[in-house]
């Protein structure tokens, strides 16, 4: 992986998972479901890599972790908006 792809990929994964998690939270009205869904997909991807004898590199772990941070941030934001009184969330 190129260093430019790596640097651009980290905030891209955070923003992408934050947006997807935020939209899912508004539609389904579950706070932490996108986080658990992302965790199950990420663990499944790692298991797939290990089963096909491809060892994940540090960049893979950083990208998966940055996506997890975006999903957690979306759940935390929705929870904060609900406590502030926004009923649509």
N, C-alpha and C positions, 0 to 999 in steps of 0.2 A: 504494500500500500504506500502510495506517495504521501509525503509529509503534508502537502497542501490538502489532499483528500482527507487526511486524518484531522487536521485543524478545522476544516470546514464541516466535517462530519459530526463532530462532537456537539456544537450548538444546534446543528440541524436535527439530530436525534432528540435533543432535549425539547426543542420547539415542536417537532412533529408529534412526539408522544404527549406533550402537554396539550396540544390542540385536540388530538384524538380523544384523550382522556376527558377533557373538559366537555366536549360534545357528547360523549357517552354518558357522562354524569348528568348532563341536562336532559337527555332523552330517557335514560333508564332510571335515574334518580337513586343510584347507588354510589356511595362515596368512594369506596376502595376497590370496587370491582375491576376497573381498568388496570389498576396496579397488579392485582392477582392474575388477571388475564395475561398481562405482559410477562409477569414472572413465569407463568406456565409455558408461554411460547418461547421465552429465552432459555429456560431449562431444557425444553424439548429440542431447541436448536443445538445446544451444547451436547446433549446426549447423541443427537444425530451425527455431530462432528466426531465424537469419540468412537461411535460405532463404525464409522467409515475410515478409521485410522488417520484422521487429520487432527493434529494437535492444535487447539486454538492458540493464537498468539496474543500478546498483551494488548494489541490494538483491538482485537475482537472483544476482549473483556472490558476495555474502556468504552467502546461503543455501546455494548449491552448495558453497562452501568449508567452511562449518560442517558440512555432511553428510560431506564428505571427511575432516575432522578426526575425526569420530565413527567412520568406517570404519577410519582409520589407528589410532585408539586401541583399537579392538577387536582388530585384528591384533597390536598391541604387547602388549595384555593377555594374549591367548592364548599368545603366544610367551613371555612372562614366567612364566605359569603352567606351561607345559611345562618350562621350565628349572628351576623349583622342584620338579618331580617329580610333578605331577598327571597321571596317566596318562589320565584320561578326556578330557583336552584334547590 
